Amino acid sequence: YVRVIDEDNSNNPLRPQTHTCELVNEAEAKLFVTVDVHEPPKKRRKRSSDRNSVPSEFMIQPGTNSLLVREPLDYEIRANYSLYVKCSDDGVPKLSTVGQLVVFVLDVPEAPTDVLFSSLTIPENASNGDVVCNFTVVDADFTTSGYLYELTSRGVPFRLIGNRIIVSRVPLDHEVTPLITVQLTTVEIFTDLKFVKTFDITITDVNEPPSSVTLDGKTKVSVLESSAIGHVLGRFVVEDQDVNDTSFTITIEGEQNEIIGDFEVSGQDLVVASQLDAWSRDRYLLKVLATDRGGLSAVNIITITVEEVDLCALNKSYCSPYAICSRAGPGRASCACKLGFGGDGFRCNDINYCNPDPCHPGNAIGVCRDGFGDRKSV
């Protein structure tokens, strides 16, 4: 409370004067003089009207002349304030006086207000013990007693060493968990004041090689030797945990770096490139290389079996029943009439060896008698 000492109250206690007080800035306080309020303005000394420098943290309550705190104080920002109090009586003429007082702000322990991190990202191929970040505590008290730190989130693959967060469990996997939420509790030693901060650590993506390459999910396929050039054996399927890797370069060669000309890659398909022949070669081992956009690859061996197409065995009626069926190449056969029959092999007719009659007229053996097929008699 502001207490004003006024001689008029001592001289006339039956009619005491009241006083109204207010805070003024330093400039106005230095220019202040006691004046008669009825004195002509030209004789008054100029006073400062700038009240912006009056600390906004304080005010004097009208009526009670109480000095009040109106805004939060912060010792770490400002430890003391110089205030100028102007008090005026209600006499005629009104007279005023200015007094100065210094308010000291006492320091009170406060909890930390924040934690700052040097980084909050770590690549998914990080190793055990790799440093995620360093961190510093924001504390207005500038305590010298130190802090205790604890990761209070369960199951996270990190641990603390001093004021560093390090990787404690691998592998990290961007595709499975791109963000890991962590909670750090900071406790001020001696005061037990604490600050809890929850934040996310980002697991950044690193290009990883494809894990496998197959032909429609298989590593063994078969193809008929009669398949036309351009026939599709299947589509290459590449497994890659990098979800953004959707396009791959596919190359093929023999198991011992042999150049394979009977098959080729068309887009993502494996196709027949030349006429196959199971009698010449009925098995291929293809080394398939699938390379992603980052240049990383997966290799697999795909076995291709070339199956013979035996038209003679598959189709008993391919040739005439009086013809011999023979393989003429991959998926092909030829027909030749048996002895005693004539034709193109698909149609074979019995040859009549008695027309014309081969016997000598008037021979002693007898007449010509034709049998069936190669069974002939004369």
WOKADA-V747865 format. One record per residue. N is the residue number from 1. SS is DSSP state (2 for helix, 1 for strand, 0 for the rest). Layout:
n=(N | N)
ss=(SS | SS)
This chain:
n=(1 | 2 | 3 | 4 | 5 | 6 | 7 | 8 | 9 | 10 | 11 | 12 | 13 | 14 | 15 | 16 | 17 | 18 | 19 | 20 | 21 | 22 | 23 | 24 | 25 | 26 | 27 | 28 | 29 | 30 | 31 | 32 | 33 | 34 | 35 | 36 | 37 | 38 | 39 | 40 | 41 | 42 | 43 | 44 | 45 | 46 | 47 | 48 | 49 | 50 | 51 | 52 | 53 | 54 | 55 | 56 | 57 | 58 | 59 | 60 | 61 | 62 | 63 | 64 | 65 | 66 | 67 | 68 | 69 | 70 | 71 | 72 | 73 | 74 | 75 | 76 | 77 | 78 | 79 | 80 | 81 | 82 | 83 | 84 | 85 | 86 | 87 | 88 | 89 | 90 | 91 | 92 | 93 | 94 | 95 | 96 | 97 | 98 | 99 | 100 | 101 | 102 | 103 | 104 | 105 | 106 | 107 | 108 | 109 | 110 | 111 | 112 | 113 | 114 | 115 | 116 | 117 | 118 | 119 | 120 | 121 | 122 | 123 | 124 | 125 | 126 | 127 | 128 | 129 | 130 | 131 | 132 | 133 | 134 | 135 | 136 | 137 | 138 | 139 | 140 | 141 | 142 | 143 | 144 | 145 | 146 | 147 | 148 | 149 | 150 | 151 | 152 | 153 | 154 | 155 | 156 | 157 | 158 | 159 | 160 | 161 | 162 | 163 | 164 | 165 | 166 | 167 | 168 | 169 | 170 | 171 | 172 | 173 | 174 | 175 | 176 | 177 | 178 | 179 | 180 | 181 | 182 | 183 | 184 | 185 | 186 | 187 | 188 | 189 | 190 | 191 | 192 | 193 | 194 | 195 | 196 | 197 | 198 | 199 | 200 | 201 | 202 | 203 | 204 | 205 | 206 | 207 | 208 | 209 | 210 | 211 | 212 | 213 | 214 | 215 | 216 | 217 | 218 | 219 | 220 | 221 | 222 | 223 | 224 | 225 | 226 | 227 | 228 | 229 | 230 | 231 | 232 | 233 | 234 | 235 | 236 | 237 | 238 | 239 | 240 | 241 | 242 | 243 | 244 | 245 | 246 | 247 | 248 | 249 | 250 | 251 | 252 | 253 | 254 | 255 | 256 | 257 | 258 | 259 | 260 | 261 | 262 | 263 | 264 | 265 | 266 | 267 | 268 | 269 | 270 | 271 | 272 | 273 | 274 | 275 | 276 | 277 | 278 | 279 | 280 | 281 | 282 | 283 | 284 | 285 | 286 | 287 | 288 | 289 | 290 | 291 | 292 | 293 | 294 | 295 | 296 | 297 | 298 | 299 | 300 | 301 | 302 | 303 | 304 | 305 | 306 | 307 | 308 | 309 | 310 | 311 | 312 | 313 | 314 | 315 | 316 | 317 | 318 | 319 | 320 | 321 | 322 | 323 | 324 | 325 | 326 | 327 | 328 | 329 | 330 | 331 | 332 | 333 | 334 | 335 | 336 | 337 | 338 | 339 | 340 | 341 | 342 | 343 | 344 | 345 | 346 | 347 | 348 | 349 | 350 | 351 | 352 | 353 | 354 | 355 | 356 | 357 | 358 | 359 | 360 | 361 | 362 | 363 | 364 | 365 | 366 | 367 | 368 | 369 | 370 | 371 | 372 | 373 | 374 | 375 | 376 | 377 | 378)
ss=(0 | 0 | 0 | 0 | 0 | 0 | 2 | 2 | 2 | 2 | 2 | 0 | 2 | 2 | 2 | 0 | 0 | 0 | 1 | 1 | 1 | 1 | 1 | 1 | 0 | 2 | 2 | 2 | 2 | 2 | 2 | 0 | 0 | 0 | 0 | 0 | 0 | 0 | 0 | 0 | 2 | 2 | 2 | 0 | 0 | 0 | 0 | 0 | 0 | 0 | 0 | 0 | 0 | 0 | 0 | 0 | 0 | 1 | 1 | 1 | 1 | 0 | 0 | 0 | 0 | 1 | 1 | 1 | 1 | 0 | 0 | 0 | 0 | 0 | 0 | 0 | 0 | 0 | 0 | 1 | 1 | 1 | 1 | 1 | 1 | 1 | 1 | 1 | 1 | 0 | 0 | 0 | 0 | 0 | 0 | 1 | 1 | 1 | 1 | 1 | 1 | 1 | 1 | 1 | 0 | 0 | 0 | 0 | 0 | 0 | 0 | 0 | 0 | 1 | 1 | 1 | 1 | 0 | 0 | 0 | 1 | 1 | 1 | 0 | 0 | 0 | 0 | 0 | 0 | 0 | 1 | 1 | 1 | 1 | 1 | 1 | 1 | 1 | 0 | 0 | 0 | 0 | 0 | 0 | 0 | 0 | 1 | 1 | 1 | 1 | 1 | 0 | 0 | 0 | 0 | 0 | 0 | 1 | 1 | 1 | 1 | 0 | 0 | 1 | 1 | 1 | 1 | 0 | 0 | 0 | 0 | 0 | 0 | 0 | 0 | 0 | 0 | 0 | 1 | 1 | 1 | 1 | 1 | 1 | 1 | 1 | 1 | 1 | 0 | 0 | 0 | 0 | 0 | 1 | 1 | 1 | 1 | 1 | 1 | 1 | 1 | 1 | 1 | 1 | 0 | 0 | 0 | 0 | 0 | 0 | 0 | 1 | 1 | 1 | 1 | 0 | 0 | 1 | 0 | 1 | 1 | 1 | 1 | 1 | 0 | 0 | 0 | 0 | 0 | 0 | 0 | 1 | 1 | 1 | 1 | 1 | 1 | 1 | 1 | 0 | 0 | 0 | 0 | 0 | 0 | 0 | 0 | 0 | 1 | 1 | 1 | 1 | 1 | 1 | 0 | 0 | 0 | 0 | 0 | 0 | 0 | 0 | 1 | 1 | 1 | 1 | 0 | 0 | 1 | 1 | 1 | 1 | 0 | 0 | 0 | 0 | 0 | 0 | 0 | 0 | 0 | 0 | 1 | 1 | 1 | 1 | 1 | 1 | 1 | 1 | 1 | 0 | 0 | 0 | 0 | 0 | 1 | 1 | 1 | 1 | 1 | 1 | 1 | 1 | 1 | 1 | 1 | 0 | 0 | 0 | 2 | 2 | 2 | 2 | 0 | 0 | 0 | 0 | 0 | 0 | 0 | 0 | 1 | 1 | 1 | 1 | 1 | 1 | 1 | 0 | 0 | 1 | 1 | 1 | 1 | 1 | 1 | 0 | 0 | 0 | 1 | 1 | 1 | 0 | 0 | 0 | 0 | 1 | 1 | 1 | 0 | 0 | 0 | 0 | 0 | 0 | 0 | 0 | 0 | 0 | 0 | 0 | 0 | 0 | 0 | 0 | 0 | 0 | 1 | 0 | 0 | 0 | 0 | 0 | 0 | 0 | 1 | 0)
